Amino acid sequence: MLTLYGVPGWGSAISEIMLAMTREPYDFINVEGFDKPGPQQELLIALNPLCQVPTLLLDEGGVMTESAAIALMLLDKHPQFAPRPGTPARDRFWRLLVWLVANVYPTFTLADYPERWVDSQPEVLKASAQRQRKTLYQWLEQEMGEGPYAFGEEITLLDAYWPVLRCWGPGREWFAANAPKLNAMADAVCGHVELTAVLKANKLL
Ligand SMILES: N[C@@H](CCC(=O)N[C@@H](CS)C(=O)NCC(=O)O)C(=O)O
């Protein structure tokens, strides 16, 4: 059995949606408070020195981190959740998956923990990371087609990001007003009954 260490509504929610999409059974360990010194932090840091969620303990005892890497690991077993290899859609899938975690995700780390990067005026870095995130989302919005998912009619593991990202800053109202395609894709994922329990547990519905 896989064991996912996470916090409801945090980055582990992305992996939980992927696990629910692929119907992989897992146990969930809530490590709320892990980003402050304490027992939850000690528990997580022993598995993942970066002390981030998602952190996934594998059946055979290995540890997997990084939402995109977890997606790729799941795809080895469930290839139907990505476009077929050798197609232009496959290239675009890789590109967008890596682009999201390389560009958008760091804006959250910068905004949530700016003091890791600057000794003064952390609020300036926080504000610029939040501003840049909106610019990135606007690029992503214009990359999207008519839906209902990022790759048309077929849901892929990339779609697991939308319900979570739209609940983080700048928030649902901003997405509805400024990124209607991303917002509609989040709605489409939220409409999957097999995901309802996970979405509710992560306060995404
Ligand atoms: N690149 C990682 C980022 C994971 C991440 O930054 N998770 C956040 C929670 S949403 C976290 O654990 N932050 C705590 C920290 O960075 O100290 C991924 O894609 O999974």
The ligand as an SDF file (V2000), in Angstrom:
LIG
                    3D

 20 19  0  0  0  0  0  0  0  0999 V2000
    7.9420   20.8050   -6.7000 N   0  0  0  0  0  0  0  0  0  0  0  0
    7.1520   20.2390   -5.6300 C   0  0  0  0  0  0  0  0  0  0  0  0
    6.6910   21.3620   -4.7340 C   0  0  0  0  0  0  0  0  0  0  0  0
    6.0310   20.8680   -3.4760 C   0  0  0  0  0  0  0  0  0  0  0  0
    5.7480   22.0210   -2.5180 C   0  0  0  0  0  0  0  0  0  0  0  0
    6.3330   23.1080   -2.6270 O   0  0  0  0  0  0  0  0  0  0  0  0
    4.8210   21.7730   -1.5980 N   0  0  0  0  0  0  0  0  0  0  0  0
    4.4950   22.7810   -0.6150 C   0  0  0  0  0  0  0  0  0  0  0  0
    3.0760   22.6230   -0.1170 C   0  0  0  0  0  0  0  0  0  0  0  0
    1.8770   23.0700   -1.3030 S   0  0  0  0  0  0  0  0  0  0  0  0
    5.3740   22.5930    0.5840 C   0  0  0  0  0  0  0  0  0  0  0  0
    5.5360   21.4820    1.0370 O   0  0  0  0  0  0  0  0  0  0  0  0
    5.9290   23.6850    1.0970 N   0  0  0  0  0  0  0  0  0  0  0  0
    6.7070   23.6790    2.2850 C   0  0  0  0  0  0  0  0  0  0  0  0
    8.0910   24.1520    2.0520 C   0  0  0  0  0  0  0  0  0  0  0  0
    8.5090   24.3820    0.8990 O   0  0  0  0  0  0  0  0  0  0  0  0
    8.8010   24.2910    3.0490 O   0  0  0  0  0  0  0  0  0  0  0  0
    5.9910   19.4420   -6.2190 C   0  0  0  0  0  0  0  0  0  0  0  0
    5.6610   19.6570   -7.4080 O   0  0  0  0  0  0  0  0  0  0  0  0
    5.4340   18.5600   -5.5540 O   0  0  0  0  0  0  0  0  0  0  0  0
  1  2  1  0
  2  3  1  0
  2 18  1  0
  3  4  1  0
  4  5  1  0
  5  6  2  0
  5  7  1  0
  7  8  1  0
  8  9  1  0
  8 11  1  0
  9 10  1  0
 11 12  2  0
 11 13  1  0
 13 14  1  0
 14 15  1  0
 15 16  2  0
 15 17  1  0
 18 19  2  0
 18 20  1  0
M  END
$$$$
